Structures are given as C-alpha cells and as structure tokens.
Amino acid sequence: MILKEFRNYFSEALSEIYPKTEIDTFFFLLIEEKLHLQRIDTVLKPDFLIDDDMLLRLKNITKRLQKEEPIQYILGKTEFYGLPFIVNENTLIPRPETEELVEWIIKEIQEKRIKSKDVISNINEKSLSILDIGTGTGCIPISLANNLKCVKISAIDVSKKALQIARKNANLNNAEVDFIEMDILNTNKLNQQYDIIISNPPYVRELEKVEINNNVLENEPHLALFVTDENPLIFYKKITDLAKQHLTKNGVLFFEINQYLGKETVEMLAEKDFKNIILKKDLFGNNRMLKASFI
C-alpha cells in the first residue's frame, strides 16, 4: 500500500470516533515515528511504498486507536514542555495545562531573581529547594531542572511503577531529580524544608466521570485521577498541612486544581493561614492553578 492509500484507510477507519483534526494529528505522529516521514512528505511522497510487514503494524495500531487507546501509550512516549517523556499505563499522560503551571513557576523564579527580591528569602544566594508531590512521569520536576539553574529538586509518588518511569525520564533528559516513594496521605513529615512545594494531585470527582473521554477513563491510572465526591480536596488539605511544616520562611506553594473547585481550594488555603493567594486561569479560561505563600 502506498502512503496516500494508507492515509485514506486510516482516516476512514477512525472517522466515526475522532474529529478530523485529531485523526490528522495521529496520522502525522504515526508516520514520523514508524516511517520516519514528515508532514510535508504526504505531499512530496504520496506514492511512498509501505511494505507488508510495516503495513500490518500500522493497521494493528489503527485497531488500537479504534478502541480509543491513547496514541501516547501506543507509541510509548509524548512531549512535554519541549522535552521527550516515556509514558505507559502506570502514568498519566502529561497535559498542556500542566505545561502552563511549569511555565508560571519558571517565570516566577526567573523574574524574581532578576529583580533581586522575592517572597522566597535569599533567592540569589542559594540553590532553591523544590519538591513535587505526585510526580507521575516526572514531567514537572524534570522540566524545571532543565530550565532553571541553582535548583535542587525532589519528587514524590506513591506508585513504584510510576517512579520507575520517572527515573527513566530523568535519565533521558539528563535531569538531576531525587525521586522518593511515599504515600503522601499517610505521611506526617517530609524529609526536609523546601522553598517551593508543587503538586498536581488527583482531583477529578467521581461525579465528573461522565465528562471524561473513554480514552482517558479506560486507560489512564485511576489512582492518579480520581477522588471521592465527599472529600474532593483530600490531597490539597494534606499537602497544605505538610507545607505549613516544611516550607521555608516565605516559601511558596503551587497547585494545579480542579477547575470547578477554585473557590473552595482558595478558601481552604486561607483557613490554613496561607497568604498572597493567586488563582490563575489556563488557556481555556478555566481556573486551573494556584499560588500561595506561607509567612
């Protein structure tokens, strides 16, 4: 089969499941990874011949996509903040919203360093100590390590299998991160004091499952996604309590949050004596990120 014919086959097979723009994205990712072709080659090389062995593999991938398996799991990798990351069924697939959180943190640190003053004490005189709680693929700490100088970064996750992937990703991106296996809900003390604590914990309520696409619901780890309807802020409350004990003077807490619980999360932080609380929207206009300081 030639490339032009395969594209027609691929588009037709997925047309009732995905929008055209998403099918095109899948197609270009697939030909780049498996055929080492670029988008422009669909125009320049429409008669590129796909041998029978490769065609069989591509058709098998098409069947997996028909079952709504994420393309990132099929390929075993994705990109986050311009860096490559290994992913599998033990890790959440990093989201664009989390890239926005990383961008916010990097800009905050860089701008404060330029101004030589910050709520974080002595920022120009020492390495910042940063902790990421619920790290998954390690996308947050690894991206920070690759974009910031003078930082010492640690990351926690409850899942041993997720941490195995995170360590591989750190090696892949030449990032120095100390990964720690820890169940944060059953932890009363962290290993040290930190200037910045970050977390993108599970925050999707059970009642919101109806809004979740099948490719997420049927494939990504529920341990990293869902909380009960009765106590949706369970991770935020616990992490905030730990942050009160383990943030340095004027230390900063960053959260990615449930878009529907922005007000409740702000109120919880205020009740626990955090100040300078900033609620930030993502590119889609949803309340998605929080920053707060503990003085």
C-alpha positions in Angstrom: 0.0 0.0 0.0 1.3 3.5 -0.8 1.2 6.4 1.7 -1.7 8.1 0.1 -3.8 5.0 0.2 -2.9 4.3 3.8 -3.9 7.8 4.8 -7.4 7.3 3.3 -7.7 3.9 5.0 -6.6 5.4 8.4 -9.0 8.4 8.1 -11.9 6.2 7.2 -11.3 3.7 9.9 -11.3 6.4 12.6 -13.8 8.9 11.2 -16.7 7.9 13.4 -14.6 8.1 16.6 -12.4 11.1 16.4 -12.6 14.6 14.8 -10.6 15.1 11.6 -8.1 17.3 13.2 -7.3 14.7 15.8 -7.1 11.9 13.2 -4.6 14.1 11.2 -2.5 14.6 14.4 -2.5 10.8 15.0 -1.5 10.2 11.3 1.4 12.6 11.3 2.7 11.2 14.7 2.5 7.7 13.3 4.3 8.2 10.0 7.0 10.2 11.8 7.6 7.5 14.4 7.1 4.4 12.2 8.0 5.5 8.7 10.4 8.4 9.6 8.4 10.7 7.3 7.5 14.3 7.9 4.2 16.1 7.3 5.5 17.6 4.1 6.2 14.0 2.8 2.4 13.4 2.4 2.6 16.0 -0.4 6.1 15.2 -1.7 6.0 11.4 -1.4 2.3 10.4 -1.8 3.4 7.2 -3.6 5.8 6.1 -0.8 5.5 2.3 -0.6 4.8 0.8 2.7 6.0 -2.8 2.9 3.7 -5.6 4.1 5.3 -6.0 7.5 5.1 -2.3 8.3 1.5 -2.1 6.9 0.4 -4.9 9.3 1.9 -3.0 12.2 0.2 0.3 11.2 -3.1 -1.5 10.8 -2.8 -3.0 14.3 -2.1 0.5 15.7 -5.2 1.7 13.8 -7.3 -1.0 15.5 -5.9 0.1 18.9 -6.9 3.6 18.1 -10.4 2.4 17.2 -10.6 1.0 20.8 -9.7 4.5 22.0 -6.3 3.6 23.4 -4.3 6.8 23.7 -1.7 7.4 20.9 0.9 8.3 23.6 0.6 4.8 25.1 0.7 3.1 21.7 3.9 5.0 20.8 5.2 4.8 24.4 6.2 8.4 24.5 5.0 12.0 24.4 6.4 15.5 24.5 6.0 17.9 27.4 7.5 21.4 27.6 9.6 20.7 24.6 11.1 17.5 26.1 10.6 13.8 25.4 8.9 11.7 28.0 8.3 7.9 28.2 4.7 7.1 29.2 2.8 3.9 29.8 -0.4 2.7 31.6 1.2 3.3 35.0 1.5 7.1 34.4 -0.9 9.9 33.5 -0.2 11.4 30.1 1.1 14.9 30.8 -1.4 17.7 29.9 -1.0 21.1 28.3 -2.5 22.7 31.4 0.4 21.3 33.4 2.8 22.9 31.0 1.2 26.2 31.9 1.8 25.5 35.6 5.5 24.8 34.8 5.7 28.0 32.7 4.3 30.0 35.6 6.8 28.6 38.1 9.8 29.2 35.8 8.7 32.8 35.1 8.1 33.5 38.7 11.5 32.3 39.7 13.4 33.9 36.9 11.6 37.3 37.2 12.2 37.4 41.0 15.9 36.6 40.5 16.2 39.4 38.0 14.6 41.8 40.4 16.8 40.5 43.3 13.8 40.3 45.6 11.2 37.7 46.3 8.9 36.3 48.9 11.4 33.4 48.9 14.3 34.5 51.1 17.9 34.7 49.8 16.8 33.6 46.4 20.0 34.9 44.8 22.3 33.4 47.3 21.4 29.8 47.5 20.0 26.9 45.5 16.3 26.7 45.7 15.0 23.5 47.2 11.9 22.3 45.3 9.5 19.4 45.9 6.9 18.0 43.5 4.3 15.8 45.1 2.6 13.2 43.0 5.1 13.3 40.2 3.9 10.6 37.8 6.1 10.7 34.7 8.3 13.3 36.4 7.3 15.9 33.9 7.2 18.8 36.3 10.5 18.4 38.2 12.4 17.3 35.0 11.1 20.3 33.1 12.1 22.6 36.0 15.5 21.0 36.3 16.1 21.6 32.5 15.1 25.2 32.6 16.4 26.5 35.9 19.9 26.9 37.4 20.7 26.6 41.1 17.8 24.3 42.0 17.7 21.1 44.0 14.6 19.2 43.1 12.9 16.2 44.7 9.8 14.4 43.7 7.4 12.0 45.5 4.9 9.4 44.2 3.0 6.6 45.8 3.4 4.3 42.8 6.6 2.3 42.5 5.9 1.7 38.8 5.4 5.4 38.1 8.7 6.2 39.8 10.5 3.7 37.5 9.2 5.6 34.5 10.1 9.0 36.1 13.6 7.9 36.7 14.0 6.8 33.1 12.6 10.1 32.0 15.2 11.9 34.2 18.0 9.9 32.6 16.5 10.6 29.1 16.6 14.3 29.7 19.8 14.5 31.7 17.9 15.9 34.7 19.0 15.6 38.3 16.0 14.8 40.4 15.8 12.9 43.7 12.7 10.5 43.4 11.1 9.3 46.6 8.5 6.6 47.1 6.0 7.9 49.6 2.2 7.7 50.3 1.5 11.4 51.0 -1.9 10.8 52.6 -0.2 8.6 55.2 2.8 10.8 55.8 3.2 13.2 58.7 6.6 14.5 58.0 8.7 15.3 54.9 12.4 14.7 54.6 13.5 18.4 54.8 12.4 22.0 54.3 11.6 23.3 50.9 11.5 26.8 49.3 8.8 25.7 46.8 6.3 22.8 47.0 4.3 21.9 43.9 1.6 19.4 43.4 -0.8 18.3 40.6 -2.6 15.6 42.7 -5.7 13.6 41.9 -8.6 16.0 41.7 -11.4 14.6 39.4 -14.5 13.8 41.4 -16.4 10.6 40.8 -19.4 12.7 39.6 -17.2 14.2 36.9 -16.5 10.8 35.2 -19.3 11.5 32.8 -17.2 14.3 31.4 -14.2 12.1 30.9 -13.4 10.7 27.4 -13.2 6.9 27.1 -9.6 7.1 26.0 -8.8 8.5 29.5 -11.3 6.7 31.5 -10.5 3.2 30.1 -6.7 3.6 30.0 -5.1 6.1 32.4 -4.5 5.1 36.0 -7.5 6.0 38.2 -5.2 6.2 41.3 -3.7 9.4 39.7 -7.0 10.8 38.6 -10.0 10.4 40.9 -11.1 11.5 44.4 -14.4 10.9 46.2 -17.2 13.3 45.9 -17.4 13.6 49.7 -13.8 14.7 50.1 -12.5 16.1 46.8 -9.8 18.3 48.4 -8.3 15.4 50.4 -4.9 15.7 48.8 -4.8 19.5 48.9 -5.6 19.6 52.6 -2.9 17.1 53.4 -0.3 18.8 51.2 -1.2 22.2 52.6 -0.7 20.9 56.2 2.6 19.4 55.3 3.6 22.6 53.5 2.9 24.6 56.7 5.5 22.5 58.5 8.1 22.1 55.7 8.1 25.3 53.7 11.0 27.7 54.5 10.2 31.2 55.7 8.2 32.9 53.0 8.1 29.7 51.0 5.7 29.2 48.1 3.1 26.5 47.3 1.9 25.9 43.7 -1.1 23.7 42.9 -2.8 22.5 39.7 -6.5 22.3 40.7 -10.0 21.1 39.7 -11.5 23.9 37.6 -14.8 23.5 39.5 -13.3 23.9 42.9 -11.2 27.0 42.7 -13.2 29.0 45.3 -13.2 26.0 47.7 -9.4 25.5 47.3 -8.7 29.2 47.9 -10.9 29.2 51.0 -9.1 26.1 52.3 -5.7 27.7 51.9 -6.8 30.9 53.6 -8.3 28.9 56.5 -4.9 27.3 56.9 -3.2 30.7 57.1 -1.7 30.9 53.6 -1.4 34.4 52.2 -1.0 36.1 48.8 -3.2 33.5 47.2 -3.4 33.8 43.4 -5.9 31.8 41.3 -4.9 31.6 37.7 -6.8 30.5 34.6 -5.5 28.3 31.9 -5.6 28.9 28.2 -9.1 27.6 28.0 -10.4 30.1 30.6 -10.7 27.5 33.4 -9.5 28.1 37.0 -6.5 25.7 36.9 -3.6 26.9 39.0 -3.0 28.4 42.4 0.0 30.1 44.1 0.1 30.8 47.8 2.8 31.8 50.3 3.1 30.8 54.0 4.6 33.7 56.1 
